[in-house]
């Protein structure tokens, strides 16, 4: 089991300020509300259970989670959000996939294009970079003195995961999207701390940006996150 790690990006996310955390909570809260439209019980709505796990990994308070579920039948009941994915290139030939949740397609596509352009990138067409990525479930576990590589590997195999990547501060467990819910639940029931739990597009390869390019690239990522 081996592969590339996104731990550096996760460390950047963990260092965000309280104001940025509030934006993350708002965004995840909207995802919860949309998922809850298919049923407010996470025991019977696996999509809702997955988003709740994502919220808990981001340290979103339980009260916020409950309010977001209630919104599904309240103020968001008549709002139709669409999940849209945009592809493009960032500085230095970096490939970027942007997943959005929007109630205004025209506004969103314009804003996504603007962010690409502002940071020396350009928005491409559907399929222009997605072939460089694989859709995977990603579960990141906090590495502690009580959690070693052999134990995580054994649990990952028992849970039905596909891959484990070991880093200094974390273990990254990868699964197929179909097995993600079951694997996530397995680790939760073991009482382990999930730093991140989501289905995402994982790059098959990486490029190296110089210091100046990396600053610009990270600013573009922050702009997308803030939108």
MDAnalysis code that builds the backbone (N, CA, C; Angstrom):
import MDAnalysis as mda
import numpy as np

u = mda.Universe.empty(681, n_residues=227, atom_resindex=np.repeat(np.arange(227), 3), trajectory=True)
u.add_TopologyAttr("name", ["N", "CA", "C"] * 227)
u.add_TopologyAttr("resid", np.arange(1, 228))
u.add_TopologyAttr("resname", ["UNK", "UNK", "UNK", "UNK", "UNK", "UNK", "UNK", "UNK", "UNK", "UNK", "UNK", "UNK", "UNK", "UNK", "UNK", "UNK", "UNK", "UNK", "UNK", "UNK", "UNK", "UNK", "UNK", "UNK", "UNK", "UNK", "UNK", "UNK", "UNK", "UNK", "UNK", "UNK", "UNK", "UNK", "UNK", "UNK", "UNK", "UNK", "UNK", "UNK", "UNK", "UNK", "UNK", "UNK", "UNK", "UNK", "UNK", "UNK", "UNK", "UNK", "UNK", "UNK", "UNK", "UNK", "UNK", "UNK", "UNK", "UNK", "UNK", "UNK", "UNK", "UNK", "UNK", "UNK", "UNK", "UNK", "UNK", "UNK", "UNK", "UNK", "UNK", "UNK", "UNK", "UNK", "UNK", "UNK", "UNK", "UNK", "UNK", "UNK", "UNK", "UNK", "UNK", "UNK", "UNK", "UNK", "UNK", "UNK", "UNK", "UNK", "UNK", "UNK", "UNK", "UNK", "UNK", "UNK", "UNK", "UNK", "UNK", "UNK", "UNK", "UNK", "UNK", "UNK", "UNK", "UNK", "UNK", "UNK", "UNK", "UNK", "UNK", "UNK", "UNK", "UNK", "UNK", "UNK", "UNK", "UNK", "UNK", "UNK", "UNK", "UNK", "UNK", "UNK", "UNK", "UNK", "UNK", "UNK", "UNK", "UNK", "UNK", "UNK", "UNK", "UNK", "UNK", "UNK", "UNK", "UNK", "UNK", "UNK", "UNK", "UNK", "UNK", "UNK", "UNK", "UNK", "UNK", "UNK", "UNK", "UNK", "UNK", "UNK", "UNK", "UNK", "UNK", "UNK", "UNK", "UNK", "UNK", "UNK", "UNK", "UNK", "UNK", "UNK", "UNK", "UNK", "UNK", "UNK", "UNK", "UNK", "UNK", "UNK", "UNK", "UNK", "UNK", "UNK", "UNK", "UNK", "UNK", "UNK", "UNK", "UNK", "UNK", "UNK", "UNK", "UNK", "UNK", "UNK", "UNK", "UNK", "UNK", "UNK", "UNK", "UNK", "UNK", "UNK", "UNK", "UNK", "UNK", "UNK", "UNK", "UNK", "UNK", "UNK", "UNK", "UNK", "UNK", "UNK", "UNK", "UNK", "UNK", "UNK", "UNK", "UNK", "UNK", "UNK", "UNK", "UNK", "UNK", "UNK", "UNK", "UNK", "UNK", "UNK", "UNK", "UNK", "UNK"])
u.atoms.positions = np.array([
    [0.840, -1.197, 0.000],
    [0.000, 0.000, 0.000],
    [0.875, 1.248, 0.000],
    [0.750, 2.072, -1.017],
    [1.582, 3.262, -1.098],
    [0.911, 4.289, -1.987],
    [1.471, 5.496, -2.023],
    [0.884, 6.522, -2.890],
    [1.303, 7.913, -2.460],
    [0.635, 8.915, -3.030],
    [0.939, 10.308, -2.695],
    [0.086, 10.767, -1.523],
    [0.594, 11.727, -0.774],
    [-0.125, 12.229, 0.397],
    [-0.565, 13.670, 0.202],
    [-1.684, 14.032, 0.794],
    [-2.150, 15.412, 0.776],
    [-2.013, 16.048, 2.172],
    [-1.170, 15.458, 3.027],
    [-1.061, 15.911, 4.408],
    [-0.616, 17.355, 4.504],
    [0.247, 17.806, 3.596],
    [0.671, 19.206, 3.650],
    [-0.510, 20.145, 3.484],
    [-1.436, 19.802, 2.603],
    [-2.630, 20.624, 2.417],
    [-3.502, 20.599, 3.669],
    [-3.582, 19.448, 4.316],
    [-4.414, 19.335, 5.512],
    [-3.822, 20.180, 6.636],
    [-2.497, 20.198, 6.751],
    [-1.872, 21.041, 7.775],
    [-2.204, 22.511, 7.537],
    [-2.238, 22.920, 6.271],
    [-2.607, 24.293, 5.947],
    [-4.042, 24.565, 6.382],
    [-4.929, 23.605, 6.153],
    [-6.330, 23.791, 6.531],
    [-6.469, 23.917, 8.046],
    [-5.713, 23.114, 8.795],
    [-5.822, 23.139, 10.249],
    [-5.337, 24.454, 10.833],
    [-4.513, 25.187, 10.094],
    [-3.947, 26.434, 10.584],
    [-4.834, 27.643, 10.275],
    [-5.978, 27.449, 9.673],
    [-6.836, 28.557, 9.312],
    [-7.373, 29.268, 10.560],
    [-7.675, 30.553, 10.416],
    [-8.158, 31.369, 11.529],
    [-9.609, 31.036, 11.854],
    [-10.083, 31.600, 12.975],
    [-11.473, 31.377, 13.385],
    [-12.448, 31.878, 12.325],
    [-12.130, 33.011, 11.703],
    [-13.010, 33.562, 10.667],
    [-13.112, 32.594, 9.490],
    [-11.993, 31.988, 9.122],
    [-12.005, 31.034, 8.024],
    [-12.743, 29.760, 8.423],
    [-12.611, 29.370, 9.694],
    [-13.345, 28.198, 10.174],
    [-14.844, 28.436, 10.066],
    [-15.276, 29.651, 10.377],
    [-16.695, 29.974, 10.295],
    [-17.200, 29.796, 8.866],
    [-16.370, 30.185, 7.884],
    [-16.752, 30.002, 6.486],
    [-16.849, 28.530, 6.140],
    [-15.912, 27.730, 6.672],
    [-15.930, 26.290, 6.427],
    [-17.191, 25.685, 7.020],
    [-17.546, 26.106, 8.251],
    [-18.748, 25.588, 8.893],
    [-19.998, 25.938, 8.082],
    [-20.043, 27.159, 7.564],
    [-21.187, 27.570, 6.746],
    [-21.308, 26.705, 5.505],
    [-20.176, 26.437, 4.879],
    [-20.166, 25.647, 3.650],
    [-20.591, 24.193, 3.927],
    [-20.021, 23.606, 4.975],
    [-20.382, 22.234, 5.322],
    [-21.823, 22.171, 5.794],
    [-22.264, 23.213, 6.512],
    [-23.648, 23.244, 6.968],
    [-24.631, 23.193, 5.809],
    [-24.286, 23.878, 4.723],
    [-25.133, 23.848, 3.533],
    [-25.140, 22.449, 2.917],
    [-23.982, 21.801, 2.922],
    [-23.914, 20.432, 2.400],
    [-24.787, 19.493, 3.236],
    [-24.764, 19.680, 4.550],
    [-25.595, 18.855, 5.432],
    [-27.065, 19.067, 5.130],
    [-27.462, 20.338, 4.991],
    [-28.867, 20.651, 4.714],
    [-29.324, 20.030, 3.404],
    [-28.473, 20.090, 2.386],
    [-28.837, 19.511, 1.091],
    [-28.937, 17.995, 1.195],
    [-27.972, 17.365, 1.879],
    [-27.999, 15.906, 2.033],
    [-29.216, 15.466, 2.842],
    [-29.602, 16.281, 3.836],
    [-30.718, 15.918, 4.721],
    [-32.066, 15.982, 4.029],
    [-32.119, 16.595, 2.847],
    [-33.385, 16.614, 2.105],
    [-33.829, 15.205, 1.735],
    [-32.866, 14.274, 1.644],
    [-33.186, 12.891, 1.306],
    [-33.503, 12.068, 2.556],
    [-33.539, 12.724, 3.718],
    [-33.825, 12.039, 4.968],
    [-32.958, 12.581, 6.077],
    [-33.567, 12.909, 7.214],
    [-32.847, 13.556, 8.305],
    [-32.166, 12.578, 9.253],
    [-32.305, 11.280, 9.002],
    [-31.698, 10.268, 9.865],
    [-30.435, 9.730, 9.217],
    [-29.257, 10.012, 9.800],
    [-28.010, 9.522, 9.201],
    [-27.886, 8.003, 9.201],
    [-28.700, 7.326, 10.018],
    [-28.665, 5.861, 10.041],
    [-29.255, 5.259, 8.771],
    [-30.123, 6.017, 8.119],
    [-30.735, 5.525, 6.881],
    [-30.334, 6.350, 5.666],
    [-29.617, 7.428, 5.888],
    [-29.156, 8.302, 4.810],
    [-27.630, 8.341, 4.864],
    [-26.981, 7.478, 4.079],
    [-25.523, 7.345, 4.141],
    [-24.814, 8.615, 3.694],
    [-25.410, 9.341, 2.734],
    [-24.799, 10.596, 2.288],
    [-24.755, 11.602, 3.426],
    [-25.850, 11.690, 4.173],
    [-25.892, 12.596, 5.319],
    [-24.863, 12.168, 6.366],
    [-24.760, 10.868, 6.608],
    [-23.790, 10.365, 7.586],
    [-22.371, 10.733, 7.183],
    [-22.076, 10.656, 5.888],
    [-20.735, 11.001, 5.397],
    [-20.434, 12.486, 5.596],
    [-21.425, 13.340, 5.312],
    [-21.202, 14.781, 5.461],
    [-21.074, 15.150, 6.937],
    [-21.837, 14.478, 7.806],
    [-21.709, 14.725, 9.245],
    [-20.310, 14.351, 9.721],
    [-19.771, 13.249, 9.193],
    [-18.408, 12.843, 9.544],
    [-17.406, 13.896, 9.095],
    [-17.644, 14.460, 7.911],
    [-16.790, 15.539, 7.404],
    [-16.868, 16.746, 8.331],
    [-18.066, 17.041, 8.817],
    [-18.255, 18.178, 9.725],
    [-17.523, 17.956, 11.044],
    [-17.619, 16.749, 11.571],
    [-16.950, 16.449, 12.843],
    [-15.438, 16.497, 12.685],
    [-14.932, 16.054, 11.526],
    [-13.495, 16.112, 11.273],
    [-13.015, 17.556, 11.231],
    [-13.909, 18.464, 10.832],
    [-13.574, 19.898, 10.797],
    [-13.868, 20.580, 12.130],
    [-14.212, 19.770, 13.160],
    [-14.523, 20.275, 14.508],
    [-15.747, 21.185, 14.526],
    [-16.709, 20.905, 13.679],
    [-17.957, 21.670, 13.658],
    [-18.809, 21.249, 14.861],
    [-19.287, 22.214, 15.660],
    [-20.079, 21.888, 16.849],
    [-21.353, 21.118, 16.504],
    [-21.761, 20.250, 17.428],
    [-22.961, 19.429, 17.203],
    [-24.209, 20.282, 17.010],
    [-24.291, 21.410, 17.728],
    [-25.462, 22.290, 17.583],
    [-25.559, 22.826, 16.155],
    [-24.418, 23.150, 15.554],
    [-24.416, 23.620, 14.159],
    [-24.904, 22.525, 13.224],
    [-24.480, 21.297, 13.495],
    [-24.888, 20.173, 12.666],
    [-26.401, 19.968, 12.744],
    [-26.930, 20.020, 13.962],
    [-28.375, 19.832, 14.151],
    [-29.167, 20.935, 13.452],
    [-28.702, 22.180, 13.561],
    [-29.401, 23.297, 12.913],
    [-29.391, 23.132, 11.395],
    [-28.290, 22.642, 10.876],
    [-28.189, 22.457, 9.430],
    [-29.165, 21.396, 8.937],
    [-29.347, 20.341, 9.725],
    [-30.309, 19.295, 9.360],
    [-31.728, 19.865, 9.365],
    [-32.031, 20.706, 10.359],
    [-33.362, 21.304, 10.438],
    [-33.631, 22.229, 9.252],
    [-32.577, 22.839, 8.719],
    [-32.748, 23.728, 7.575],
    [-33.268, 23.000, 6.348],
    [-33.058, 21.703, 6.291],
    [-33.480, 20.933, 5.121],
    [-34.982, 21.023, 4.898],
    [-35.725, 21.159, 5.978],
    [-37.179, 21.274, 5.870],
    [-37.643, 22.699, 6.120],
    [-36.705, 23.593, 6.350],
    [-37.041, 24.981, 6.631],
    [-36.628, 25.902, 5.517],
    [-35.686, 26.789, 5.832],
    [-35.354, 27.864, 4.897],
    [-34.717, 27.370, 3.603],
    [-34.109, 26.176, 3.608],
    [-33.525, 25.655, 2.373],
    [-34.458, 24.678, 1.662],
    [-35.646, 24.510, 2.217],
    [-36.564, 23.533, 1.653],
    [-36.894, 23.775, 0.191],
    [-36.978, 25.054, -0.225],
    [-37.348, 25.366, -1.603],
    [-36.165, 25.865, -2.434],
    [-34.956, 25.768, -1.870],
    [-33.764, 26.199, -2.596],
    [-33.124, 24.986, -3.261],
    [-32.917, 25.076, -4.556],
    [-32.335, 23.958, -5.291],
    [-30.864, 24.217, -5.573],
    [-30.014, 23.523, -4.845],
    [-28.579, 23.645, -5.056],
    [-28.111, 22.591, -6.057],
    [-27.135, 22.971, -6.863],
    [-26.552, 22.052, -7.827],
    [-25.086, 21.829, -7.500],
    [-24.653, 20.572, -7.621],
    [-23.239, 20.262, -7.509],
    [-22.626, 20.354, -8.899],
    [-21.733, 21.298, -9.097],
    [-21.081, 21.475, -10.396],
    [-19.565, 21.413, -10.218],
    [-18.893, 20.813, -11.184],
    [-17.440, 20.650, -11.124],
    [-16.805, 21.381, -12.297],
    [-15.780, 22.173, -11.992],
    [-15.049, 22.910, -13.022],
    [-13.595, 22.440, -13.027],
    [-12.985, 22.464, -14.203],
    [-11.610, 22.012, -14.353],
    [-10.770, 23.112, -14.983],
    [-9.494, 23.105, -14.672],
    [-8.627, 24.111, -15.265],
    [-7.187, 23.935, -14.856],
    [-6.383, 24.913, -15.227],
    [-4.953, 24.893, -14.912],
    [-4.591, 26.098, -14.061],
    [-3.767, 25.849, -13.036],
    [-3.215, 26.921, -12.243],
    [-1.834, 27.277, -12.747],
    [-1.150, 28.096, -11.989],
    [0.189, 28.537, -12.368],
    [1.139, 27.341, -12.487],
    [2.080, 27.426, -13.424],
    [3.088, 26.383, -13.574],
    [2.577, 25.087, -14.150],
    [1.380, 25.128, -14.768],
    [0.827, 23.907, -15.353],
    [0.161, 22.985, -14.354],
    [-0.128, 23.495, -13.147],
    [-0.810, 22.686, -12.140],
    [-2.258, 22.440, -12.552],
    [-2.716, 21.215, -12.377],
    [-4.092, 20.847, -12.730],
    [-4.996, 21.021, -11.517],
    [-6.185, 21.621, -11.743],
    [-7.076, 21.970, -10.634],
    [-8.502, 21.538, -10.948],
    [-9.150, 20.922, -9.968],
    [-10.573, 20.590, -10.067],
    [-11.307, 21.313, -8.945],
    [-12.351, 22.043, -9.293],
    [-13.104, 22.835, -8.330],
    [-14.526, 22.279, -8.237],
    [-14.873, 21.781, -7.063],
    [-16.222, 21.259, -6.828],
    [-17.045, 22.327, -6.143],
    [-18.215, 22.635, -6.699],
    [-19.035, 23.717, -6.153],
    [-20.435, 23.231, -5.798],
    [-21.068, 23.958, -4.908],
    [-22.474, 23.764, -4.560],
    [-23.121, 25.129, -4.709],
    [-24.015, 25.290, -5.692],
    [-24.499, 26.630, -6.012],
    [-25.997, 26.657, -6.300],
    [-26.602, 27.819, -6.043],
    [-27.990, 28.049, -6.432],
    [-28.052, 29.057, -7.576],
    [-26.879, 29.423, -8.128],
    [-26.824, 30.371, -9.232],
    [-25.643, 30.001, -10.129],
    [-25.913, 29.221, -11.170],
    [-24.860, 28.675, -12.026],
    [-24.084, 29.783, -12.730],
    [-24.784, 30.768, -13.274],
    [-24.104, 31.834, -14.013],
    [-23.143, 32.626, -13.136],
    [-23.570, 32.919, -11.912],
    [-22.700, 33.646, -10.992],
    [-21.460, 32.818, -10.653],
    [-21.681, 31.550, -10.377],
    [-20.574, 30.694, -9.944],
    [-19.546, 30.477, -11.039],
    [-19.988, 30.206, -12.249],
    [-19.027, 29.964, -13.330],
    [-18.191, 31.216, -13.586],
    [-18.813, 32.391, -13.466],
    [-18.078, 33.632, -13.645],
    [-17.045, 33.840, -12.559],
    [-17.412, 33.529, -11.322],
    [-16.489, 33.706, -10.206],
    [-15.334, 32.712, -10.271],
    [-15.630, 31.478, -10.668],
    [-14.570, 30.467, -10.790],
    [-13.584, 30.875, -11.882],
    [-14.102, 31.323, -13.009],
    [-13.227, 31.761, -14.110],
    [-12.364, 32.945, -13.673],
    [-12.969, 33.884, -12.936],
    [-12.238, 35.055, -12.471],
    [-11.068, 34.660, -11.566],
    [-11.292, 33.704, -10.672],
    [-10.231, 33.279, -9.752],
    [-9.099, 32.604, -10.518],
    [-9.449, 31.743, -11.467],
    [-8.404, 31.135, -12.302],
    [-7.567, 32.223, -12.975],
    [-8.238, 33.183, -13.605],
    [-7.535, 34.231, -14.351],
    [-6.660, 35.096, -13.438],
    [-7.182, 35.417, -12.264],
    [-6.482, 36.320, -11.340],
    [-5.138, 35.761, -10.899],
    [-5.054, 34.417, -10.808],
    [-3.829, 33.808, -10.290],
    [-3.077, 33.020, -11.371],
    [-3.064, 33.602, -12.591],
    [-2.250, 33.088, -13.708],
    [-2.650, 31.686, -14.150],
    [-3.933, 31.384, -14.019],
    [-4.431, 30.100, -14.496],
    [-5.477, 30.316, -15.565],
    [-6.118, 29.253, -15.981],
    [-7.223, 29.382, -16.922],
    [-8.178, 28.204, -16.768],
    [-9.470, 28.495, -16.885],
    [-10.481, 27.464, -16.752],
    [-10.578, 26.677, -18.053],
    [-10.628, 25.352, -17.934],
    [-10.700, 24.502, -19.104],
    [-12.093, 23.940, -19.295],
    [-12.200, 23.005, -20.216],
    [-13.468, 22.344, -20.506],
    [-13.581, 21.064, -19.686],
    [-14.773, 20.497, -19.651],
    [-14.990, 19.242, -18.939],
    [-14.098, 18.143, -19.513],
    [-13.348, 17.507, -18.649],
    [-12.452, 16.440, -19.069],
    [-11.035, 16.889, -19.363],
    [-10.786, 18.202, -19.275],
    [-9.467, 18.718, -19.641],
    [-8.370, 18.286, -18.664],
    [-8.723, 18.105, -17.379],
    [-7.712, 17.645, -16.419],
    [-8.189, 16.476, -15.554],
    [-9.475, 16.162, -15.591],
    [-9.997, 15.131, -14.685],
    [-9.382, 13.761, -14.927],
    [-8.863, 13.528, -16.133],
    [-8.231, 12.235, -16.421],
    [-6.945, 12.056, -15.614],
    [-6.437, 13.134, -15.026],
    [-5.227, 13.064, -14.212],
    [-5.536, 12.724, -12.751],
    [-6.814, 12.574, -12.424],
    [-7.229, 12.347, -11.046],
    [-8.039, 11.051, -10.942],
    [-8.157, 10.575, -9.710],
    [-9.013, 9.428, -9.428],
    [-9.931, 9.777, -8.268],
    [-11.209, 9.454, -8.405],
    [-12.180, 9.727, -7.350],
    [-12.017, 8.692, -6.240],
    [-11.723, 9.141, -5.021],
    [-11.442, 8.232, -3.903],
    [-12.064, 8.746, -2.610],
    [-12.317, 7.821, -1.718],
    [-12.635, 8.181, -0.350],
    [-11.333, 8.343, 0.408],
    [-11.193, 9.440, 1.139],
    [-9.962, 9.718, 1.881],
    [-10.295, 9.936, 3.354],
    [-9.667, 9.153, 4.206],
    [-9.854, 9.258, 5.655],
    [-8.474, 9.463, 6.277],
    [-8.303, 10.572, 6.961],
    [-7.009, 10.879, 7.568],
    [-7.122, 10.725, 9.078],
    [-6.260, 9.884, 9.635],
    [-6.263, 9.591, 11.065],
    [-5.094, 10.295, 11.741],
    [-5.344, 10.838, 12.898],
    [-4.270, 11.466, 13.660],
    [-3.308, 10.400, 14.174],
    [-2.024, 10.611, 13.943],
    [-1.014, 9.650, 14.400],
    [-0.629, 9.963, 15.839],
    [-0.788, 8.990, 16.721],
    [-0.475, 9.165, 18.138],
    [0.471, 8.058, 18.591],
    [0.931, 8.152, 19.829],
    [1.849, 7.134, 20.357],
    [1.161, 5.779, 20.464],
    [-0.176, 5.801, 20.536],
    [-0.924, 4.547, 20.676],
    [-1.363, 3.969, 19.333],
    [-1.050, 4.663, 18.253],
    [-1.511, 4.219, 16.938],
    [-0.311, 4.088, 16.013],
    [0.091, 2.844, 15.737],
    [1.257, 2.635, 14.878],
    [0.841, 2.176, 13.491],
    [1.817, 2.123, 12.604],
    [1.553, 1.816, 11.199],
    [0.959, 0.421, 11.014],
    [1.485, -0.552, 11.736],
    [0.995, -1.926, 11.587],
    [-0.474, -2.041, 11.995],
    [-0.835, -1.355, 13.067],
    [-2.227, -1.401, 13.539],
    [-3.173, -0.788, 12.523],
    [-2.779, 0.364, 11.970],
    [-3.622, 1.036, 10.973],
    [-3.747, 0.173, 9.722],
    [-2.635, -0.432, 9.299],
    [-2.666, -1.288, 8.121],
    [-3.615, -2.455, 8.318],
    [-3.549, -3.067, 9.480],
    [-4.418, -4.205, 9.776],
    [-5.884, -3.788, 9.792],
    [-6.167, -2.644, 10.443],
    [-7.550, -2.168, 10.496],
    [-8.053, -1.782, 9.109],
    [-7.193, -1.165, 8.320],
    [-7.591, -0.750, 6.976],
    [-7.971, -1.960, 6.119],
    [-7.181, -3.013, 6.220],
    [-7.484, -4.233, 5.461],
    [-8.792, -4.852, 5.943],
    [-8.979, -4.889, 7.263],
    [-10.222, -5.449, 7.821],
    [-11.437, -4.626, 7.394],
    [-11.253, -3.291, 7.268],
    [-12.372, -2.409, 6.931],
    [-12.705, -2.428, 5.447],
    [-11.783, -2.940, 4.622],
    [-12.026, -2.972, 3.179],
    [-11.434, -1.788, 2.443],
    [-10.431, -1.126, 3.052],
    [-9.768, 0.007, 2.395],
    [-8.809, -0.490, 1.317],
    [-8.417, 0.430, 0.430],
    [-7.540, 0.072, -0.686],
    [-6.083, 0.436, -0.450],
    [-5.827, 1.459, 0.351],
    [-4.472, 1.995, 0.421],
    [-4.268, 2.722, 1.743],
    [-3.039, 2.704, 2.248],
    [-2.675, 3.466, 3.438],
    [-1.361, 4.176, 3.164],
    [-1.312, 5.470, 3.452],
    [-0.098, 6.259, 3.284],
    [0.304, 6.769, 4.659],
    [1.534, 6.524, 5.028],
    [2.033, 6.904, 6.350],
    [2.825, 8.202, 6.274],
    [2.451, 9.157, 7.111],
    [3.172, 10.416, 7.220],
    [3.632, 10.598, 8.667],
    [4.439, 11.628, 8.904],
    [4.958, 11.857, 10.254],
    [3.852, 12.095, 11.273],
    [2.806, 12.805, 10.856],
    [1.762, 13.214, 11.793],
    [0.410, 12.553, 11.563],
    [0.299, 11.728, 10.529],
    [-1.021, 11.190, 10.198],
    [-0.906, 9.925, 9.358],
    [-2.020, 9.207, 9.308],
    [-2.180, 8.081, 8.390],
    [-3.315, 8.434, 7.439],
    [-3.084, 8.296, 6.160],
    [-4.112, 8.574, 5.166],
    [-4.620, 7.251, 4.597],
    [-5.884, 6.978, 4.823],
    [-6.510, 5.741, 4.354],
    [-7.361, 6.069, 3.137],
    [-7.170, 5.309, 2.062],
    [-7.931, 5.546, 0.838],
    [-8.826, 4.361, 0.522],
    [-10.014, 4.681, 0.035],
    [-10.990, 3.653, -0.280],
    [-11.645, 3.973, -1.631],
    [-12.372, 3.010, -2.148],
    [-13.235, 3.314, -3.283],
    [-14.405, 4.126, -2.761],
    [-15.022, 4.966, -3.608],
    [-16.192, 5.722, -3.145],
    [-17.296, 4.811, -2.606],
    [-17.448, 3.628, -3.193],
    [-18.503, 2.708, -2.762],
    [-18.265, 2.186, -1.350],
    [-17.003, 2.042, -0.955],
    [-16.678, 1.506, 0.370],
    [-16.430, 2.593, 1.411],
    [-16.457, 3.849, 0.994],
    [-16.071, 4.943, 1.892],
    [-16.885, 4.955, 3.177],
    [-18.201, 4.885, 3.079],
    [-19.059, 4.980, 4.270],
    [-18.745, 3.873, 5.268],
    [-18.582, 2.650, 4.763],
    [-18.319, 1.517, 5.642],
    [-16.951, 1.637, 6.314],
    [-15.946, 2.068, 5.559],
    [-14.601, 2.215, 6.123],
    [-14.578, 3.346, 7.152],
    [-15.220, 4.471, 6.822],
    [-15.284, 5.583, 7.767],
    [-15.937, 5.150, 9.068],
    [-17.061, 4.463, 8.952],
    [-17.790, 4.014, 10.141],
    [-16.940, 3.060, 10.976],
    [-16.167, 2.212, 10.305],
    [-15.303, 1.258, 10.997],
    [-14.313, 1.988, 11.903],
    [-13.640, 2.999, 11.351],
    [-12.645, 3.729, 12.141],
    [-13.305, 4.566, 13.238],
    [-14.479, 5.107, 12.968],
    [-15.193, 5.862, 13.999],
    [-15.535, 4.957, 15.181],
    [-15.980, 3.743, 14.875],
    [-16.352, 2.806, 15.939],
    [-15.144, 2.343, 16.739],
    [-13.960, 2.482, 16.151],
    [-12.724, 2.168, 16.877],
    [-12.308, 3.321, 17.799],
    [-13.047, 4.428, 17.738],
    [-12.772, 5.571, 18.597],
    [-11.593, 6.410, 18.158],
    [-11.221, 6.330, 16.880],
    [-10.066, 7.064, 16.376],
    [-10.462, 8.470, 15.934],
    [-9.530, 9.408, 16.027],
    [-9.770, 10.793, 15.632],
    [-9.593, 10.935, 14.127],
    [-10.641, 11.384, 13.444],
    [-10.575, 11.602, 12.006],
    [-10.261, 13.080, 11.753],
    [-9.123, 13.334, 11.122],
    [-8.762, 14.709, 10.786],
    [-9.506, 15.154, 9.540],
    [-9.729, 14.218, 8.653],
    [-10.471, 14.515, 7.434],
    [-11.177, 13.250, 6.983],
    [-12.370, 13.401, 6.444],
    [-13.121, 12.265, 5.924],
    [-14.013, 12.768, 4.800],
    [-13.679, 12.408, 3.566],
    [-14.439, 12.937, 2.430],
    [-14.126, 12.114, 1.187],
    [-15.014, 12.218, 0.214],
    [-14.756, 11.650, -1.111],
    [-14.236, 12.779, -1.975],
    [-13.078, 12.584, -2.580],
    [-12.435, 13.676, -3.310],
    [-11.654, 13.157, -4.506],
    [-11.271, 14.091, -5.365],
    [-10.454, 13.765, -6.528],
    [-8.990, 13.816, -6.113],
    [-8.296, 12.690, -6.231],
    [-6.899, 12.576, -5.809],
    [-6.017, 12.514, -7.059],
    [-4.964, 13.345, -7.127],
    [-4.115, 13.352, -8.320],
    [-3.310, 12.066, -8.469],
    [-3.153, 11.619, -9.706],
    [-2.346, 10.438, -9.981],
    [-0.858, 10.758, -9.972],
    [-0.505, 12.020, -10.139],
    [0.887, 12.429, -10.156],
    [0.975, 13.851, -9.613],
    [2.184, 14.331, -9.404],
    [2.387, 15.676, -8.884],
    [3.455, 16.406, -9.685],
    [3.402, 17.736, -9.628],
    [4.460, 18.563, -10.187],
    [5.043, 19.406, -9.057],
    [6.199, 19.980, -9.293],
    [6.848, 20.817, -8.290],
    [6.796, 22.277, -8.729],
    [6.262, 23.128, -7.871],
    [6.234, 24.561, -8.131],
    [7.366, 25.232, -7.371],
    [7.940, 26.294, -7.963],
    [8.955, 27.036, -7.218],
    [8.275, 27.880, -6.141],
    [9.075, 28.520, -5.297],
    [8.522, 29.242, -4.140],
    [7.509, 30.308, -4.553],
    [7.845, 31.074, -5.595],
    [6.953, 32.144, -6.047],
    [5.655, 31.578, -6.605],
    [5.753, 30.511, -7.384],
    [4.561, 29.867, -7.944],
    [3.686, 29.291, -6.831],
    [4.317, 28.712, -5.826],
    [3.562, 28.086, -4.740],
    [2.765, 29.119, -3.955],
    [3.333, 30.301, -3.756],
    [2.608, 31.370, -3.068],
    [1.351, 31.735, -3.849],
    [1.500, 31.888, -5.170],
    [0.362, 32.236, -6.019],
    [-0.676, 31.114, -6.039],
    [-0.204, 29.878, -6.113],
    [-1.119, 28.727, -6.143],
    [-1.927, 28.647, -4.848],
    [-1.257, 28.818, -3.707],
    [-1.962, 28.753, -2.421],
    [-2.970, 29.887, -2.273],
    [-2.652, 31.054, -2.823],
    [-3.607, 32.166, -2.790],
    [-4.840, 31.809, -3.622],
    [-4.640, 31.129, -4.751],
    [-5.774, 30.719, -5.568],
    [-6.632, 29.688, -4.822],
    [-5.984, 28.733, -4.146],
    [-6.730, 27.744, -3.378],
    [-7.553, 28.409, -2.277],
    [-6.946, 29.387, -1.597],
    [-7.663, 30.106, -0.547],
    [-8.856, 30.879, -1.124],
    [-8.676, 31.452, -2.321],
    [-9.764, 32.190, -2.967],
    [-10.930, 31.262, -3.289],
    [-10.621, 30.065, -3.768],
    [-11.672, 29.095, -4.043],
    [-12.374, 28.681, -2.743],
    [-11.561, 28.446, -1.692],
    [-12.139, 28.038, -0.407],
    [-13.050, 29.124, 0.178],
    [-12.638, 30.374, -0.016],
    [-13.404, 31.492, 0.553],
    [-14.682, 31.789, -0.230],
    [-14.762, 31.316, -1.471],
    [-15.925, 31.632, -2.302],
    [-17.127, 30.787, -1.863],
])
